[in-house]
Each structure stands twice: as structure tokens, then as C-alpha cells.
Amino acid sequence: MTPEDRVKTVAALGFTERQARFLVLVMRHAGICVPRQYAAFAGTAYGRRVNVLFDRLVERGYATICGCLHNRARLYHVCHHALYRAIGEPHSRYRRPVPAACVSDRLILLDGMLTSPDTTWLATAAEKAHYLTSLWPSIPAEALPHVTVGDGPSRAIRLFPDRLPVGIDAAGRVVLLYLVASVVNDDVRAFLQRHGDLLAALPGWTVRLLFFKRTGALGESFHEAFRAELASPLSPSVLGELRWYFEQCRQAGRSRASLPSDARFRRIQQAFDAPRYRVLYRRWLADGDAALEVVGSGAIGEKLECGAGRLECVVLPHSYRHLTPLVNVRSTSQEAEEAAPRVD
């Protein structure tokens, strides 16, 4: 289904076009929301118009209210089968119970998407791959973010494993969201490295880092990590030594032998004793020398210099701790649906 198809089918269930667009965004990327997010989406004050939508959702059994730690907070889980069937995703994971630990992350990502109201947000790996390769046919399939799972005959490649929204804004720029929950770590480096080939191939892009109040001070360290991982290319001589070092580590791992102890290995091991290369080694084991191409290219740095590439840090002004649910989000309407015999 196209984005417009989804909006039309949801609107046909008794919602305005604006309400339908918001519900489609929620169902495809979070499953949960709070009323102020619809107010921001609609560009209206929190009041009667907002309450009308959420009252209708609850009255019709399309959504349920979850009790939160703050007894005045209202968290809504949009979970009814009819709504998800209308957008062509009747078995969406967002209909399922929401672990309490995931609630704030989903709300933050939804707030991050709401900062770009004119952006089309892609949800599934297949949809992301289709849109990007259709809009820019020159992008090779191997440049799409991926991880390799398994080995031998069972080896498989999973595209866009981070399950984060990918947007295409009104100007045609690709927008990547990343939620910053803590200091720079291996997960962040792996995310940047996975997307390096794509960023080098795209004509225009924005990497938008989302911070909530408690993590807002980390912006500078993430700027530095981004440039260190992707915008600071390694020279051919350094790449040659890195490749040799990786080969020695792989051979020692295969034969369960000890690592070399000669002077060259000790010197190179000390030079590459950093988190960046630890993450890069894991990727090299899966993808071979292709994993080293982006760290030897100046394409991303050039895009940043000319403005084709952007790195944005957005500190969201909202608080989320009070929205922690008392239990995992579980709707009574969903339970009733699952207990009833299926007729569709």
C-alpha cells in the first residue's frame, strides 16, 4: 500500500484526513502515543479537538488507556485489529503488549518524527530498500545497512536491522534517526558503520540524533564520534596495516593459536587498540574488505563540507519518566480480540 492508500482506508473508518495521517504514523512506528503528540502533529492547542480524537478511539475500542506512574498521565495504545488491517499490517508487532522499558524510546522516536511534519517516514526493511533503490538506482544493494546472520548454508543478510525510521523529506533528503540513550558505545559505532556506505552513495542526507533532557549534554561527544567513524578516512598505508592485522586475528581465531608476538604485530596491535577498530573488525569478519571501503573514502567528509550531508542534534523538551506504565501495556480490547474466534 502507498502512504495515501493507508490514510484513505483509515479515514474511511470515521476519521478526518488529519486524524488518519496521525494514526497511520503511530501504528507504523510506535503503537503508542500521548495526546500532546497529536496536538503537535495537527498544529493545534491541547484541548477539545485533541480530546475528541482520543475519546473516539477509546469508545470504539480502537485504543486503550494505560495507567502510568503519574496518575494524571495518559498513555494510549492503538491496538485494534481493524485499524492495522486497514493499513495492510494486521500482524504488526505494534499491536502486541508493549514492554514498559520500550515505552519512552517509542515516544521519543515519535517526537523525533514529529519535528519533520513534511517528511515521509518508512517503516519496514523492504519498504526502505524499495524506496531508496527506486529513487536512486545507482545505490548498490550491498550499500544498504545490513548485518550477516549465521554461517555456511544458513548464512542470511538482514537489511536495516536497527528498526529505526528512515525519512525522505520534502527536498528529497534522506533522514536517519538515532535515539541517544547513553554515552558513545559500540552500538553507536556499529550503527554509524552500517550506514556509512549508504551515506557515501546518497546525494543528500541528514543524520538526526535525538536526545532527551538527561542526555542533551552528550551532543559534542557524538559529533566527534561521527567524524571519527565516518568523516576521517584512513590512508592507504594505514588500511594495509589494518587489513594485515585483521587477517592475523582471524587466523589465530580459526586455529585457536596464540596471536603473533613479533614487533610488527605488537606495534600495530597497540595502534589499533580502540573501540572503532573493534567494531570494524566484527563487520570485516562478516563482509570482508568491503567493510574497509567507507573508512578509506573521503566521500562522507566531502558531503559534510558542502552541506549535502548534515549531522543534527535535537534535544527534545519533553519529560518521559512520568509516562512509565504501571504494567506492560496490555489492552483489554486486544485480549478480547485474541480470545474471540477469527472470522477474517
VENDAPE-V984692 format. One record per backbone hydrogen bond with DSSP energy under -0.5 kcal/mol. CO is the residue of the C=O (numbers start at 1). NH is the residue of the N-H. If there is no record, write none. Layout:
co=CO nh=NH
co=CO nh=NH
//
This chain:
co=2 nh=6
co=3 nh=7
co=4 nh=8
co=5 nh=9
co=6 nh=10
co=7 nh=11
co=8 nh=12
co=10 nh=13
co=11 nh=14
co=11 nh=15
co=16 nh=20
co=17 nh=21
co=18 nh=22
co=19 nh=23
co=20 nh=24
co=21 nh=25
co=22 nh=26
co=23 nh=27
co=24 nh=28
co=25 nh=29
co=26 nh=30
co=26 nh=31
co=31 nh=78
co=33 nh=76
co=34 nh=37
co=34 nh=38
co=35 nh=38
co=35 nh=39
co=36 nh=40
co=37 nh=41
co=38 nh=42
co=39 nh=43
co=39 nh=44
co=45 nh=47
co=47 nh=51
co=48 nh=52
co=49 nh=53
co=50 nh=54
co=51 nh=55
co=52 nh=56
co=53 nh=57
co=54 nh=58
co=55 nh=59
co=56 nh=60
co=57 nh=62
co=57 nh=63
co=58 nh=61
co=62 nh=79
co=62 nh=80
co=64 nh=77
co=66 nh=75
co=67 nh=326
co=69 nh=71
co=70 nh=73
co=75 nh=66
co=76 nh=33
co=76 nh=78
co=77 nh=64
co=77 nh=79
co=80 nh=83
co=80 nh=84
co=81 nh=85
co=82 nh=86
co=83 nh=87
co=84 nh=89
co=85 nh=88
co=89 nh=92
co=92 nh=95
co=93 nh=96
co=97 nh=99
co=98 nh=329
co=99 nh=102
co=99 nh=103
co=100 nh=103
co=102 nh=106
co=103 nh=107
co=104 nh=108
co=105 nh=109
co=106 nh=110
co=107 nh=111
co=108 nh=112
co=109 nh=113
co=110 nh=114
co=111 nh=115
co=112 nh=115
co=113 nh=116
co=116 nh=119
co=119 nh=121
co=120 nh=122
co=120 nh=168
co=122 nh=166
co=124 nh=128
co=125 nh=129
co=126 nh=130
co=127 nh=131
co=128 nh=132
co=129 nh=133
co=130 nh=134
co=131 nh=135
co=132 nh=136
co=136 nh=139
co=138 nh=140
co=140 nh=143
co=141 nh=144
co=145 nh=160
co=147 nh=149
co=147 nh=158
co=149 nh=156
co=151 nh=154
co=152 nh=155
co=156 nh=149
co=157 nh=159
co=158 nh=147
co=160 nh=163
co=165 nh=177
co=166 nh=122
co=167 nh=175
co=168 nh=120
co=169 nh=172
co=173 nh=169
co=174 nh=176
co=174 nh=206
co=175 nh=167
co=176 nh=208
co=178 nh=180
co=178 nh=210
co=179 nh=181
co=185 nh=189
co=186 nh=190
co=187 nh=191
co=188 nh=192
co=189 nh=193
co=190 nh=194
co=191 nh=195
co=192 nh=196
co=193 nh=196
co=193 nh=197
co=195 nh=199
co=196 nh=200
co=197 nh=201
co=198 nh=202
co=204 nh=174
co=205 nh=310
co=206 nh=176
co=206 nh=208
co=207 nh=209
co=207 nh=312
co=208 nh=178
co=208 nh=210
co=209 nh=211
co=209 nh=314
co=210 nh=180
co=211 nh=316
co=212 nh=215
co=212 nh=216
co=213 nh=216
co=215 nh=218
co=216 nh=219
co=218 nh=222
co=219 nh=223
co=220 nh=224
co=221 nh=225
co=222 nh=226
co=223 nh=227
co=224 nh=228
co=225 nh=229
co=226 nh=230
co=226 nh=231
co=227 nh=231
co=235 nh=239
co=236 nh=240
co=237 nh=241
co=238 nh=242
co=239 nh=243
co=240 nh=244
co=241 nh=245
co=242 nh=246
co=243 nh=247
co=244 nh=248
co=245 nh=249
co=246 nh=250
co=247 nh=251
co=248 nh=252
co=249 nh=253
co=250 nh=254
co=251 nh=255
co=252 nh=256
co=252 nh=257
co=262 nh=266
co=263 nh=267
co=264 nh=268
co=265 nh=269
co=266 nh=270
co=267 nh=271
co=268 nh=272
co=270 nh=273
co=272 nh=274
co=274 nh=277
co=274 nh=278
co=275 nh=279
co=276 nh=280
co=277 nh=281
co=278 nh=282
co=279 nh=283
co=280 nh=284
co=281 nh=285
co=282 nh=286
co=283 nh=287
co=284 nh=288
co=287 nh=290
co=288 nh=291
co=289 nh=292
co=289 nh=293
co=290 nh=293
co=290 nh=294
co=292 nh=296
co=293 nh=296
co=294 nh=297
co=295 nh=234
co=298 nh=302
co=299 nh=303
co=300 nh=304
co=301 nh=305
co=302 nh=306
co=303 nh=307
co=303 nh=308
co=303 nh=309
co=308 nh=205
co=310 nh=207
co=312 nh=209
co=312 nh=314
co=313 nh=315
co=314 nh=211
co=314 nh=316
co=318 nh=213
co=320 nh=323
co=321 nh=324
co=322 nh=70
co=324 nh=69
co=329 nh=98
co=331 nh=335
co=332 nh=336
co=333 nh=337
co=334 nh=338
co=335 nh=339
co=336 nh=340
//
